Amino acid sequence: MEPKKNPKSDVSRNSSIYFAVGLALMLGVTYMAINHKTYDKSDIAIDSLNLDDELEEEVPITEQIVTPPPPPPPPPAAPEVIEVVEDEVEVEETVIESTETEMETEIVEVEEVVVDEIEEDIEVPFSVIENVAVFPGCENEKGNAAKKACMNEKVNAFIGKKFNTDLASDLGLPPGRKRIFVQFKVDKTGNITSIVARGPHPGLEKEAKRVIGELPKMKPGKQRGKAVVMPFSIPIVFQVQD
């Protein structure tokens, strides 16, 4: 049985192409309609420029002012007349002798320059000194150890006699055992110097310095036959009663 219609005349065969073309045309028309701009004719001002009009500019009239030239400089002053005076005063020339010596000149021998040696205060501890400082009354002790023991005994007896133990009560210190550490030096002449005290109260430290300062002059200690500085330290201990 033959078909009734010609297959080439079938419209639905290319329907997708027709749809795409139509859609593209509609989108283009819609885009042009949205972006289309209109203007009000009354807001448009049409100006004309006439190039034939010449610009007239007034040129100011200027006048050149001529300044007079500066006056010429004054002529130079006439030089003073110099009188030539004969020099009648004789000037003695000072002859400076050369200090350089020639090869044949004898050189006098220079005397020897004596430089005084400055002796430094050397300190030697009490425990290792060869000859300990001698406290007055310890001269007859034989041996360094005996003189050390004698010095300790004499210094302790002197402090016990001179130190004011009632000072702690006057200062309001609480009862108990008080200890003051004292350090001093016996210099090369036997005098007491560099006294330092450390205790529980400044008043006790001051009293300790006073007592040590009253120690008698001693025979200085020696090391290798030369007088040296000997440091010495001793504690001062006493009891404060209720």
N, CA and C of each residue as an Amber inpcrd file, in Angstrom:
protein
   726
   0.8550000  -1.1870000   0.0000000   0.0000000   0.0000000   0.0000000
   0.8830000   1.2260000   0.0000000   0.7610000   2.1300000  -0.8340000
   1.5780000   3.3270000  -0.9550000   1.0700000   4.3940000  -0.0100000
   2.0480000   5.1650000   0.5000000   1.6120000   6.2550000   1.4160000
   0.8430000   7.3040000   0.6290000   0.0140000   8.0030000   1.3980000
  -0.8310000   8.9950000   0.7680000  -0.0950000  10.3010000   0.5320000
   0.8820000  10.6190000   1.4130000   1.5790000  11.9190000   1.3120000
   3.0290000  11.6860000   0.9080000   3.6110000  12.7670000   0.3670000
   5.0250000  12.7440000  -0.0050000   5.8720000  12.9440000   1.2750000
   6.8540000  12.1190000   1.4980000   7.6870000  12.2730000   2.7520000
   8.4150000  13.5890000   2.7900000   8.7380000  14.2260000   1.6740000
   9.4440000  15.4990000   1.6800000   8.5770000  16.6350000   2.1470000
   7.2630000  16.4760000   2.0780000   6.3650000  17.5400000   2.5110000
   5.9700000  17.4180000   3.9680000   6.6520000  16.5790000   4.7220000
   6.3520000  16.4020000   6.1500000   6.9960000  17.5490000   6.9330000
   6.1300000  18.3560000   7.5490000   6.6030000  19.5600000   8.2760000
   7.2960000  19.1880000   9.5770000   6.8700000  18.1860000  10.2430000
   7.4190000  17.8100000  11.5570000   8.8180000  17.2340000  11.4470000
   9.3080000  17.0580000  10.2480000  10.6220000  16.4590000  10.1210000
  11.7150000  17.4160000  10.6090000  11.6060000  18.7210000  10.3180000
  12.6170000  19.7270000  10.7380000  12.0530000  20.6740000  11.7860000
  11.2290000  20.1700000  12.6530000  10.5890000  21.0420000  13.6470000
  11.5990000  21.5860000  14.6530000  12.5980000  20.8190000  15.0200000
  13.5880000  21.2980000  16.0200000  14.4140000  22.4480000  15.4640000
  14.7120000  22.3890000  14.1880000  15.4920000  23.4780000  13.5920000
  14.6500000  24.7340000  13.5290000  13.4020000  24.5740000  13.1270000
  12.5230000  25.7320000  13.0710000  12.3280000  26.3410000  14.4490000
  12.2510000  25.5130000  15.4480000  12.0390000  26.0090000  16.8220000
  13.2610000  26.8080000  17.2970000  14.4260000  26.3070000  16.9800000
  15.6510000  26.9950000  17.4140000  15.8030000  28.3250000  16.7120000
  15.5190000  28.3600000  15.4120000  15.6290000  29.6070000  14.6570000
  14.6260000  30.6170000  15.1580000  13.3880000  30.1690000  15.3900000
  12.3640000  31.0740000  15.8850000  12.7070000  31.6130000  17.2600000
  13.2340000  30.7560000  18.1220000  13.6120000  31.1940000  19.4800000
  14.7230000  32.2350000  19.4200000  15.6720000  32.0150000  18.5190000
  16.7790000  32.9750000  18.3940000  16.2720000  34.3160000  17.9110000
  15.3370000  34.3120000  16.9560000  14.7890000  35.5650000  16.4700000
  14.0200000  36.2930000  17.5530000  13.2220000  35.5640000  18.3370000
  12.4380000  36.1920000  19.4050000  13.3620000  36.7900000  20.4810000
  14.4230000  36.0910000  20.8070000  15.3620000  36.6190000  21.8170000
  16.0510000  37.8780000  21.2930000  16.3810000  37.8900000  20.0120000
  17.0270000  39.0700000  19.4510000  16.0990000  40.2600000  19.4590000
  14.8170000  40.0120000  19.0570000  13.8550000  41.1170000  19.0570000
  13.6220000  41.6190000  20.4650000  13.5420000  40.6930000  21.4230000
  13.3150000  41.0980000  22.8210000  14.4940000  41.9040000  23.3580000
  15.7100000  41.5100000  23.0620000  16.9190000  42.2180000  23.5390000
  16.9610000  43.6270000  22.9570000  16.6160000  43.7620000  21.6380000
  16.6290000  45.0720000  21.0220000  15.5470000  45.9500000  21.6070000
  14.4000000  45.3580000  21.9510000  13.3110000  46.1510000  22.5230000
  13.6730000  46.6300000  23.9170000  14.3880000  45.7850000  24.6850000
  14.7480000  46.1900000  26.0580000  15.7970000  47.2950000  26.0360000
  16.8230000  47.2120000  25.1660000  17.9100000  48.1920000  25.1290000
  17.5980000  49.4140000  24.2780000  16.4360000  49.4900000  23.7330000
  16.1090000  50.6340000  22.9030000  15.8940000  51.8480000  23.7870000
  16.5260000  53.0130000  23.4410000  16.4400000  54.2440000  24.2220000
  15.7210000  55.2940000  23.4160000  14.9330000  56.0670000  24.1130000
  14.2300000  57.1870000  23.4910000  14.5710000  58.4500000  24.2540000
  14.5620000  59.5980000  23.6200000  14.9030000  60.8870000  24.2210000
  13.7810000  61.8650000  23.9280000  13.6110000  62.8000000  24.8670000
  12.6220000  63.8590000  24.6790000  13.2440000  64.9400000  23.8270000
  12.5640000  65.3190000  22.7930000  13.1130000  66.2870000  21.8570000
  13.2540000  67.6570000  22.4630000  12.4410000  67.9580000  23.4750000
  12.5320000  69.2900000  24.0820000  13.8100000  69.4670000  24.8760000
  14.4570000  68.3550000  25.3070000  15.6930000  68.4470000  26.1050000
  16.9250000  68.5610000  25.2310000  16.7690000  68.4110000  23.9450000
  17.9130000  68.4510000  23.0500000  18.0990000  69.8780000  22.5750000
  19.2800000  70.4410000  22.8850000  19.5780000  71.8190000  22.4670000
  20.5860000  71.7640000  21.3390000  20.2420000  72.3650000  20.2420000
  21.1250000  72.3660000  19.0740000  21.7270000  73.7510000  18.9730000
  23.0080000  73.8560000  19.2630000  23.7200000  75.1350000  19.1600000
  24.5130000  75.1540000  17.8660000  24.6710000  76.3300000  17.4110000
  25.4400000  76.4920000  16.1860000  26.6670000  77.3250000  16.4830000
  27.7270000  76.9960000  15.8860000  28.9850000  77.6970000  16.0610000
  29.2830000  78.4540000  14.7850000  29.4210000  79.7720000  14.9550000
  29.6940000  80.6300000  13.8030000  31.1900000  80.9090000  13.7730000
  31.8480000  80.3210000  12.8450000  33.2900000  80.4900000  12.7470000
  33.6840000  81.7970000  12.1070000  32.6600000  82.5260000  11.5510000
  32.9840000  83.7740000  10.8870000  33.2260000  84.9030000  11.8590000
  32.7320000  84.7460000  13.1430000  32.9100000  85.8170000  14.1460000
  34.3650000  85.8520000  14.5680000  34.9990000  87.0220000  14.5430000
  36.3780000  87.1790000  14.9650000  36.4070000  87.5980000  16.4270000
  37.3530000  87.0360000  17.1160000  37.5360000  87.3920000  18.5230000
  38.3290000  88.6730000  18.6070000  37.7440000  89.6440000  19.2210000
  38.4100000  90.9230000  19.3860000  39.0520000  90.9800000  20.7620000
  40.3430000  91.2140000  20.8190000  41.0940000  91.2700000  22.0900000
  41.7820000  92.6120000  22.1690000  41.5860000  93.2760000  23.2590000
  42.2120000  94.5610000  23.4730000  43.6390000  94.3620000  23.9540000
  44.5590000  94.9120000  23.2160000  45.9760000  94.8140000  23.5740000
  46.3490000  96.0400000  24.3690000  46.8310000  95.8760000  25.6170000
  47.1780000  97.0650000  26.4100000  48.4010000  97.7490000  25.8340000
  48.4120000  99.0600000  25.9770000  49.5180000  99.8520000  25.4960000
  50.5820000  99.9080000  26.5900000  51.7680000  99.4730000  26.2560000
  52.8630000  99.4730000  27.2220000  53.8590000 100.5470000  26.8730000
  54.5310000 101.0180000  27.9260000  55.5270000 102.0760000  27.7480000
  56.8130000 101.6270000  28.3970000  57.9090000 101.6920000  27.7000000
  59.2010000 101.2720000  28.2010000  59.8290000 102.4090000  29.0010000
  60.1500000 102.0910000  30.2500000  60.7500000 103.0810000  31.1360000
  62.2520000 102.9480000  31.0400000  62.8870000 104.0020000  30.6930000
  64.3400000 104.0080000  30.5420000  64.9510000 104.5190000  31.8310000
  65.7850000 103.6770000  32.5030000  66.4410000 104.0830000  33.7520000
  67.7830000 104.7100000  33.4210000  68.1390000 105.7490000  34.1550000
  69.4330000 106.4000000  33.8740000  70.5760000 105.4870000  34.2800000
  71.7020000 105.5310000  33.6210000  72.8430000 104.6800000  33.9900000
  73.4060000 105.0760000  35.3480000  74.0190000 104.1350000  36.0590000
  74.5650000 104.4620000  37.3730000  75.7420000 105.4090000  37.2350000
  75.9760000 106.2030000  38.2820000  77.1040000 107.1500000  38.2160000
  78.4200000 106.3990000  38.1910000  79.4480000 106.9610000  37.5810000
  80.7600000 106.2760000  37.5400000  81.3800000 106.2160000  38.9270000
  82.2020000 105.2030000  39.1850000  82.8380000 105.0990000  40.5050000
  83.8090000 106.2360000  40.7320000  83.9970000 106.5850000  42.0340000
  84.9210000 107.6980000  42.3090000  86.3470000 107.2940000  41.9650000
  87.1690000 108.2300000  41.6190000  88.5660000 107.9120000  41.2750000
  89.3120000 107.4040000  42.4950000  90.3050000 106.5380000  42.3170000
  91.0530000 106.0100000  43.4620000  91.8430000 107.0970000  44.1610000
  92.0010000 106.9080000  45.4970000  92.7170000 107.8980000  46.2810000
  94.1840000 107.8840000  45.9160000  94.7930000 109.0320000  46.0580000
  96.2160000 109.1420000  45.7380000  97.0380000 108.4040000  46.7770000
  98.0630000 107.6610000  46.3820000  98.8780000 106.9380000  47.3550000
  99.6400000 107.8840000  48.2650000  99.8270000 107.4280000  49.5230000
 100.5520000 108.2460000  50.4650000 102.0320000 108.2810000  50.0880000
 102.6210000 109.3780000  50.4380000 104.0410000 109.5420000  50.1500000
 104.8370000 108.8320000  51.2340000 105.6520000 107.8770000  50.8660000
 106.4510000 107.1130000  51.8110000 107.8230000 107.7410000  51.9120000
 108.1680000 108.0990000  53.1140000 109.4760000 108.6820000  53.3550000
 110.4700000 107.5820000  53.6740000 111.5800000 107.5790000  53.0510000
 112.6330000 106.6130000  53.2760000 113.5260000 107.1390000  54.3790000
 113.6260000 106.4040000  55.4700000 114.4360000 106.8050000  56.6150000
 115.5900000 105.8400000  56.7180000 116.7720000 106.3740000  56.8860000
 117.9260000 105.5190000  57.0280000 117.8940000 104.7890000  58.3690000
 118.2090000 103.5100000  58.3050000 118.1970000 102.6780000  59.5060000
 119.5500000 102.8050000  60.1950000 119.5600000 103.5200000  61.3010000
 120.7950000 103.7250000  62.0400000 120.9340000 102.7670000  63.2220000
 119.8740000 102.0210000  63.5640000 119.9210000 101.1310000  64.7230000
 120.4730000  99.7930000  64.2770000 121.4850000  99.3420000  64.9470000
 122.0810000  98.0570000  64.6400000 121.3540000  96.9480000  65.3840000
 120.9750000  95.9290000  64.6770000 120.2470000  94.7930000  65.2520000
 121.2200000  93.6420000  65.4030000 121.3130000  93.1300000  66.6540000
 122.2020000  92.0090000  66.8980000 121.5370000  90.7190000  66.4420000
 122.2200000  89.9780000  65.6560000 121.6940000  88.7170000  65.1680000
 121.9170000  87.6210000  66.2100000 120.9000000  86.8200000  66.4260000
 120.9940000  85.7250000  67.3870000 121.4200000  84.4710000  66.6440000
 122.5410000  83.9500000  67.0520000 123.0690000  82.7570000  66.4110000
 122.5950000  81.5400000  67.1930000 121.9030000  80.6520000  66.5500000
 121.3910000  79.4360000  67.1790000 122.3590000  78.3090000  66.8580000
 122.9560000  77.8020000  67.8850000 123.9180000  76.7320000  67.6920000
 123.2070000  75.4190000  67.4330000 123.7730000  74.6030000  66.6200000
 123.1950000  73.3060000  66.2900000 123.4060000  72.3370000  67.4530000
 122.3990000  71.5560000  67.7280000 122.4850000  70.5680000  68.8090000
 122.9380000  69.2080000  68.3150000 123.1770000  69.0870000  67.0270000
 123.6090000  67.8130000  66.4880000 125.0920000  67.5980000  66.7810000
 125.4240000  66.3840000  67.0790000 126.8090000  66.0360000  67.3840000
 127.4610000  65.4030000  66.1690000 128.7480000  65.6690000  66.0390000
 129.4950000  65.0780000  64.9500000 130.1110000  63.7650000  65.3890000
 130.6610000  63.0580000  64.4590000 131.2360000  61.7530000  64.7620000
 132.4480000  61.8630000  65.6640000 133.2070000  62.9750000  65.5530000
 134.4210000  63.1140000  66.3300000 134.1750000  63.7030000  67.7120000
 132.9750000  64.1600000  67.9920000 132.6920000  64.7870000  69.2880000
 132.5770000  63.7150000  70.3580000 133.2550000  63.9740000  71.4740000
 133.1830000  63.0310000  72.5850000 131.8970000  63.2480000  73.3640000
 131.2600000  62.1480000  73.7360000 130.0080000  62.2170000  74.4890000
 130.3220000  62.0190000  75.9600000 129.8940000  62.9840000  76.7560000
 130.1240000  62.8850000  78.1990000 129.1790000  61.8430000  78.7740000
 129.6730000  61.0540000  79.6560000 128.8430000  60.0100000  80.2650000
 127.7220000  60.6270000  81.0950000 126.5380000  60.0650000  80.9340000
 125.3670000  60.5490000  81.6600000 125.3150000  59.8640000  83.0110000
 125.0610000  60.6680000  84.0270000 124.9670000  60.0910000  85.3630000
 123.7540000  59.1700000  85.4580000 123.9000000  58.1910000  86.2710000
 122.8150000  57.2310000  86.4540000 121.6270000  57.9000000  87.1420000
 120.4520000  57.6110000  86.6040000 119.2180000  58.1660000  87.1570000
 118.6810000  57.1880000  88.1850000 118.4990000  57.6880000  89.3840000
 118.0140000  56.8520000  90.4720000 116.4960000  56.9780000  90.5190000
 115.8170000  55.8720000  90.3560000 114.3470000  55.8410000  90.4000000
 113.9280000  55.2470000  91.7330000 113.1540000  56.0330000  92.4630000
 112.6720000  55.5520000  93.7570000 111.6260000  54.4770000  93.5430000
 111.8240000  53.3740000  94.1610000 110.8650000  52.2830000  94.0570000
 109.6700000  52.5540000  94.9600000 108.4880000  52.3790000  94.3800000
 107.2490000  52.5760000  95.1350000 106.8170000  51.2290000  95.6870000
 106.8770000  51.1460000  96.9620000 106.5140000  49.8900000  97.6010000
 105.0040000  49.7720000  97.7120000 104.4730000  48.6740000  97.2580000
 103.0400000  48.4260000  97.3520000 102.7070000  47.8290000  98.7150000
 101.5180000  48.1480000  99.1800000 101.0620000  47.5930000 100.4530000
 100.6250000  46.1520000 100.2220000 101.4950000  45.2340000 100.5600000
 101.1970000  43.8200000 100.3770000 100.4780000  43.3110000 101.6190000
  99.3780000  42.6220000 101.4100000  98.6120000  42.0430000 102.5200000
  98.9100000  40.5550000 102.6170000  99.1870000  40.1120000 103.8340000
  99.4320000  38.6940000 104.1000000  98.4700000  38.2710000 105.1940000
  97.6520000  37.2360000 104.9780000  96.6730000  36.8140000 105.9810000
  97.3320000  36.4200000 107.3020000  96.5660000  36.5540000 108.3610000
  97.0540000  36.2630000 109.7140000  97.4590000  34.8020000 109.8540000
  96.7980000  33.9150000 109.1160000  97.0540000  32.4860000 109.2950000
  98.3470000  32.0210000 108.6340000  98.8670000  32.7550000 107.6380000
 100.0400000  32.2830000 106.8940000 101.2320000  33.2240000 106.9940000
 101.0980000  34.3290000 107.7190000 102.1900000  35.2840000 107.7910000
 103.3740000  34.6680000 108.5240000 104.5840000  35.0090000 108.0960000
 105.7910000  34.4220000 108.7000000 106.0350000  34.9680000 110.1080000
 105.9200000  36.3010000 110.2430000 106.0910000  36.9290000 111.5560000
 104.8540000  37.7630000 111.8320000 104.0150000  37.2880000 112.7470000
 102.7560000  37.9360000 113.0440000 103.0090000  39.2780000 113.7190000
 102.0410000  40.2060000 113.5830000 102.1320000  41.4740000 114.3040000
 102.1090000  41.2000000 115.8060000 102.9460000  41.9310000 116.5320000
 103.1270000  41.6730000 117.9640000 102.3230000  42.6880000 118.7620000
 101.3840000  42.1880000 119.5650000 100.5990000  43.0300000 120.4580000
 101.4700000  43.4090000 121.6540000 101.3250000  44.6560000 122.1690000
 102.1240000  45.0350000 123.3470000 101.9240000  44.0450000 124.4950000
 103.0320000  43.5020000 124.9920000 103.0000000  42.5080000 126.0590000
 103.2660000  41.1090000 125.5600000 103.3130000  40.9270000 124.2150000
 103.5680000  39.6040000 123.6490000 104.9840000  39.5030000 123.0630000
 105.8470000  40.4590000 123.3750000 107.1840000  40.4550000 122.7830000
 108.0270000  39.2670000 123.2420000 107.8210000  38.8180000 124.4730000
 108.6650000  37.7540000 125.0360000 108.2210000  36.3550000 124.6090000
 107.1040000  36.2630000 123.8930000 106.6370000  34.9530000 123.4430000
 107.5670000  34.4330000 122.3510000 107.9010000  33.1740000 122.4130000
 108.8100000  32.5740000 121.4540000 108.0190000  31.7810000 120.4100000
 108.3230000  32.0210000 119.1930000 107.6370000  31.3150000 118.1130000
 106.4310000  32.1010000 117.6080000 106.1550000  31.9220000 116.3390000
 105.0400000  32.6390000 115.6970000 103.6920000  32.1680000 116.2330000
 103.5550000  30.8760000 116.4860000 102.2800000  30.3520000 116.9920000
 101.9710000  30.9190000 118.3560000 102.9830000  31.0250000 119.2280000
 102.7640000  31.5700000 120.5630000 102.3710000  33.0410000 120.4980000
 102.9750000  33.7950000 119.5800000 102.6320000  35.2060000 119.4530000
 101.2160000  35.3760000 118.8930000 100.7810000  34.4720000 118.0000000
  99.3990000  34.5200000 117.4960000  98.4060000  34.2830000 118.6210000
  98.6750000  33.2680000 119.4340000  97.7870000  32.9720000 120.5500000
  97.7580000  34.1230000 121.5370000  98.9090000  34.7390000 121.7840000
  98.9710000  35.8640000 122.7080000  98.1750000  37.0410000 122.1750000
  98.2750000  37.2910000 120.8560000  97.5340000  38.4100000 120.2570000
  96.0380000  38.1870000 120.3660000  95.5770000  36.9690000 120.0760000
  94.1450000  36.6700000 120.2040000  93.6740000  36.9120000 121.6290000
  94.4560000  36.4650000 122.5900000  94.0770000  36.6230000 123.9910000
  94.0370000  38.0820000 124.3940000  95.0440000  38.8580000 123.9760000
  95.0990000  40.2670000 124.3550000  93.9660000  41.0730000 123.7190000
  93.6770000  40.7960000 122.4430000  92.6030000  41.5410000 121.7560000
  91.2550000  41.2210000 122.3800000  90.9850000  39.9420000 122.7050000
  89.7170000  39.5670000 123.3440000  89.5760000  40.2160000 124.7080000
  90.6750000  40.2500000 125.4770000  90.6170000  40.8760000 126.7940000
  90.3710000  42.3740000 126.6790000  90.9840000  43.0110000 125.6700000
  90.7970000  44.4520000 125.4690000  89.3450000  44.7600000 125.0970000
  88.7740000  43.9580000 124.1930000  87.3790000  44.1840000 123.7720000
  86.4370000  43.9530000 124.9370000  86.6670000  42.8730000 125.7400000
  85.7920000  42.6040000 126.8860000  85.8210000  43.7060000 127.9160000
  86.9460000  44.4150000 127.9950000  87.0800000  45.4960000 128.9720000
  86.4550000  46.7900000 128.4750000  86.5970000  47.0690000 127.1750000
  86.1620000  48.3580000 126.6370000  84.7450000  48.3570000 126.0740000
  84.2310000  47.1930000 125.6420000  82.9270000  47.1660000 124.9530000
  81.8000000  47.3750000 125.9550000  80.8420000  48.2150000 125.6070000
  79.6820000  48.5170000 126.4470000  78.5830000  47.5010000 126.1420000
  78.4850000  46.4780000 126.9710000  77.4840000  45.4310000 126.7450000
  76.0770000  45.8860000 127.1090000  75.9390000  46.9470000 127.8920000
  74.6040000  47.4560000 128.2480000  73.9620000  48.2160000 127.0990000
  74.7140000  48.4420000 126.0490000  74.1790000  49.2060000 124.9120000
  73.0410000  48.4710000 124.2320000  73.0810000  47.1290000 124.2260000
  72.0170000  46.3650000 123.5560000  70.6690000  46.5960000 124.2200000
  70.6630000  46.6520000 125.5560000  69.3980000  46.9230000 126.2580000
  68.9180000  48.3360000 125.9800000  69.8490000  49.2800000 125.9300000
  69.4580000  50.6640000 125.6400000  68.8890000  50.8120000 124.2310000
  69.3600000  49.9800000 123.3350000  68.8460000  50.0300000 121.9520000
  67.5360000  49.2800000 121.7800000  67.0610000  48.6180000 122.8480000
  65.7930000  47.8960000 122.7820000  65.8740000  46.5740000 122.0690000
  67.0590000  45.9550000 122.0360000  67.1940000  44.6620000 121.3740000
  66.6340000  43.5600000 122.2500000  66.0500000  42.5370000 121.6880000
  65.4780000  41.4470000 122.4850000  66.5820000  40.6490000 123.1750000
  66.2590000  39.9620000 124.2570000  67.2580000  39.1580000 124.9670000
  67.7890000  38.0380000 124.0710000  68.9930000  37.6230000 124.3800000
  69.6070000  36.5460000 123.6090000  71.0700000  36.8300000 123.3520000
  71.6760000  35.9420000 122.5960000  73.0970000  36.0400000 122.2970000
  73.2950000  36.9110000 121.0520000  74.1690000  37.9060000 121.1760000
  74.4330000  38.8360000 120.0720000  75.8660000  38.6190000 119.5860000
  76.0280000  38.6750000 118.2590000  77.3400000  38.4440000 117.6590000
  77.6380000  39.5640000 116.6540000  78.8180000  40.1190000 116.7810000
  79.2720000  41.1770000 115.8830000  80.5870000  40.7100000 115.2580000
  80.6660000  40.7020000 113.9400000  81.8900000  40.3190000 113.2330000
  82.6770000  41.5900000 112.9090000  83.9380000  41.6090000 113.3320000
  84.7890000  42.7810000 113.1560000  86.0230000  42.3830000 112.3480000
  86.3980000  43.2360000 111.3980000  87.6160000  43.0570000 110.6080000
  88.4020000  44.3580000 110.6240000  89.7290000  44.2380000 110.7420000
  90.5970000  45.4020000 110.6810000  91.9490000  44.9660000 110.1490000
  92.8200000  45.9500000 109.8980000  94.1480000  45.6740000 109.3670000
  95.1970000  46.3620000 110.2250000  96.3270000  45.6770000 110.4080000
  97.5020000  46.2620000 111.0400000  98.4600000  46.6270000 109.9010000
  98.6400000  47.9450000 109.6570000  99.4320000  48.3610000 108.5020000
 100.9290000  48.1840000 108.7580000 101.7540000  48.6580000 107.8310000
 103.1980000  48.4450000 107.9050000 103.8480000  49.2260000 109.0380000
 103.1100000  50.2080000 109.5800000 103.6500000  50.9640000 110.7140000
 103.1060000  50.4760000 112.0460000 102.1790000  49.5030000 112.0050000
 101.6200000  48.9650000 113.2410000 100.3280000  49.6170000 113.6800000
  99.7900000  50.5530000 112.9030000  98.5380000  51.2230000 113.2560000
  97.3360000  50.4090000 112.7950000  96.2000000  50.6190000 113.4420000
  94.9540000  49.9220000 113.1190000  94.2230000  50.7310000 112.0580000
  93.8770000  50.1040000 110.9290000  93.1820000  50.7830000 109.8280000
  92.0830000  49.8690000 109.2680000  91.2570000  50.4580000 108.3990000
  90.2240000  49.7220000 107.6330000  89.3490000  48.8720000 108.5490000
  88.7070000  49.5110000 109.5150000  87.8520000  48.7880000 110.4570000
  86.4700000  48.6050000 109.8330000  85.9890000  47.3670000 109.8180000
  84.6620000  47.0430000 109.2830000  83.9500000  46.1870000 110.3260000
  82.6910000  46.5350000 110.6180000  81.8960000  45.7830000 111.5970000
  80.5410000  45.4530000 111.0080000  80.0330000  44.2730000 111.3390000
  78.7160000  43.8340000 110.8650000  78.0000000  43.1630000 112.0230000
  76.8520000  43.7190000 112.4020000  76.1270000  43.2080000 113.5600000
  74.6290000  43.3460000 113.4130000  73.8670000  42.9850000 114.4400000
  72.3980000  43.0240000 114.3570000  71.8160000  44.4240000 114.4450000
  72.6410000  45.4340000 114.8020000  72.1260000  46.7980000 114.9280000
  73.2540000  47.7760000 114.6050000  72.9450000  48.8930000 113.9050000
  73.9960000  49.8750000 113.5990000  74.6640000  50.4370000 114.8390000
  73.9180000  50.5170000 115.9550000  74.5140000  51.0200000 117.1790000
  75.6080000  50.1050000 117.7100000  75.3940000  48.7980000 117.5950000
  76.4160000  47.8410000 118.0270000  77.6150000  47.8710000 117.0790000
  77.3920000  48.0530000 115.8090000  78.4980000  48.1560000 114.8550000
  79.3640000  49.3830000 115.1540000  78.7140000  50.5060000 115.4820000
  79.4550000  51.7130000 115.8120000  80.2880000  51.5250000 117.0710000
  79.7200000  50.8470000 118.0730000  80.4570000  50.5940000 119.3120000
  81.6550000  49.6820000 119.0610000  81.4780000  48.6860000 118.2020000
  82.5840000  47.7810000 117.8870000  83.7100000  48.5290000 117.1790000
  83.3840000  49.4180000 116.2540000  84.4100000  50.1980000 115.5650000
  85.1500000  51.1070000 116.5350000  84.4190000  51.6620000 117.4950000
  85.0680000  52.5460000 118.4790000  86.0860000  51.7900000 119.3110000
  85.6970000  50.5860000 119.7700000  86.5960000  49.8040000 120.6170000
  87.8270000  49.3620000 119.8410000  87.6630000  48.8730000 118.6170000
  88.8040000  48.4200000 117.8270000  89.7260000  49.5860000 117.4930000
  89.1480000  50.7580000 117.2830000  89.9700000  51.9260000 117.0010000
  90.8560000  52.3330000 118.1570000  90.5390000  51.9050000 119.3560000
  91.3470000  52.2350000 120.5380000  92.4280000  51.1970000 120.8280000
  92.5460000  50.1680000 119.9890000  93.6170000  49.1890000 120.1930000
  94.9760000  49.8830000 120.1300000  95.9480000  49.4550000 120.9440000
  97.2660000  50.1060000 120.9410000  98.0410000  49.7930000 119.6660000
  99.0310000  50.6100000 119.3960000  99.8920000  50.3970000 118.2410000
 100.7130000  49.1340000 118.4420000 100.8220000  48.3330000 117.3840000
 101.5270000  47.0550000 117.4670000 102.8120000  47.0980000 116.6410000
 103.6110000  46.0970000 116.8210000 104.7790000  45.9010000 115.9790000
 104.2970000  45.2250000 114.6970000 104.5240000  45.8270000 113.5310000
 103.9420000  45.2860000 112.2950000 104.4450000  43.8930000 111.9780000
 103.5920000  43.1520000 111.2490000 103.9680000  41.8310000 110.7960000
 104.9570000  41.8960000 109.6490000 105.7170000  40.8240000 109.4660000
 106.7360000  40.7870000 108.4270000 106.5910000  39.5280000 107.5960000
 106.9130000  39.6840000 106.3240000 106.9350000  38.5700000 105.3900000
 108.2160000  38.6760000 104.5840000 109.0730000  37.6540000 104.7150000
 110.3860000  37.6520000 104.0580000 111.2280000  38.8490000 104.4770000
 111.1110000  39.2220000 105.7230000 111.9340000  40.2930000 106.2800000
 111.4070000  41.6870000 106.0360000 110.2760000  41.8660000 105.2920000
 109.7210000  43.1800000 105.0200000 108.3820000  43.3470000 105.7230000
 108.1510000  44.5730000 106.2110000 106.8890000  44.8640000 106.8860000
 105.7430000  44.8200000 105.8760000 104.6530000  44.1740000 106.2650000
 103.4850000  44.0190000 105.3900000 102.2260000  44.3560000 106.1690000
 101.1280000  44.4440000 105.4410000  99.8160000  44.6840000 106.0510000
  99.2150000  43.3410000 106.4270000  98.7360000  43.2700000 107.6580000
  98.1660000  42.0100000 108.1370000  96.6860000  42.2150000 108.4710000
  95.7650000  41.6130000 107.7230000  94.3510000  41.6770000 108.0900000
  94.0390000  40.7520000 109.2610000  93.0690000  41.1640000 110.0680000
  92.7130000  40.3960000 111.2630000  91.2030000  40.4960000 111.4550000
  90.6000000  39.4170000 111.8270000  89.1480000  39.3960000 112.0770000
  88.8820000  38.6800000 113.3840000  87.8330000  39.1400000 114.0990000
  87.4940000  38.5570000 115.3960000  86.0040000  38.7850000 115.6500000
  85.2810000  37.8080000 116.2010000  83.8700000  38.0330000 116.5450000
  83.7370000  38.5570000 117.9860000  82.7690000  39.4310000 118.1870000
  82.4330000  39.9370000 119.5170000  81.0880000  39.3290000 119.8900000
  81.0790000  38.4940000 120.9040000  79.8760000  37.7780000 121.3160000
  79.5690000  38.1310000 122.7700000  78.2970000  38.4810000 123.0280000
  77.8710000  38.7610000 124.4030000  76.3940000  38.4110000 124.5360000
  75.9440000  38.3010000 125.7500000  74.5930000  37.8580000 126.0600000
  73.7780000  39.0260000 126.5810000  72.5880000  39.2130000 126.0190000
  71.6590000  40.2500000 126.4840000  70.6640000  39.5850000 127.4260000
  70.6620000  40.0270000 128.6880000  69.7870000  39.4450000 129.7110000
  68.3890000  40.0270000 129.6120000  67.4370000  39.2910000 130.2030000
  66.0330000  39.7620000 130.2330000  65.9170000  41.0030000 131.0990000
